[in-house]
């Protein structure tokens, strides 16, 4: 996978498989937008049958996921393991 000049290219053995235009955000670390998909014809074939019959303009490039939520800190949920021995060393 290569990213340069606002384009992303997927290659295998230096053969272009797919390409599309992207817009980056966050100092170039995150993809903001994906546009203009181009699927290249190659000699590589998958032995797996297609799950969906998609036209050349219908294939999915990426799915936007919701932003990660911050973890809540606090008491653990559920039961808590009590210590086996008390401070004096006697069994509970």
N, C-alpha and C positions, 0 to 999 in steps of 0.2 A: 504494500500500500504506500503510495507516494502522495505528498501534498506539496504543491508549489504553485505560485501565481494564481491563487484562488481556484485551483482545480485539484481534484482527487482522482488518482488513477489506481486501479487494481490490476496488478500484473502477476503472471506466473511464468517463470523461465523467460523473462524479458518480453513476453507476449501480452499485449493489452487485452484484458478481459472486459473491463467496464471503466467508464469515466463519467464524471459529473462535476458541475461547478459548485463551489461551497463558499459560504461566508463564515469567517471565524470570529470569535469573541473571546474576551478574557485573556488578552495578550497572545492570541493565537493558539490557545490550548483547548478550546471547546468549539464545536461546530454549532453555528447559529442557524444556518439555512442550507438546504441542499436543493439544487436546481439542475435542469437540463440533463436528464439521465441519458447515457449512451451505452448500449450493450454491444460489444464487438463480437463478430463471428470468428471463431477460432477452431483449431483442429481438436481441442480438448472436449471430450464428451463425458457426461456423468452416466454411470451405469444405472443410476436411480431414475425411475420414471418421474415425470413432472407431477407435482401435487395439484397445481392449478394451471389452467390454460390462460396465460396472460399475453396480451398483445405487446408490441414493442414499447408502448407508452404507458403500460399499466403495471410494470414491475416495481416492487418496493425497494427503495434504497436503504432506508433507515426508519426506525420508529422512534419518535420522541417520547422519552420517559419522563415522568414527573421528577422534579428536583429532589435530591436526597434531603430527608428531614433530619434535623439534629437529634442525637440520642438524648433521652431523658436520663438524668442522673438522680439517684435516690435509693430508697430501700428496694431490695430485690423483690420481685413479685413471687408469690407462692410460699411454700414451706421453707423454713430456715433450719439448717443442721445445727443442733446444739452441741457443745463440747462434750467429749466423752468423760473427761476427768475434771474434777473441781480444782480450785487453787491448792488445796492441801494434798492432792494426789489420790484422794479416795474416789472409788468408782461411783457413778451416779446411780 
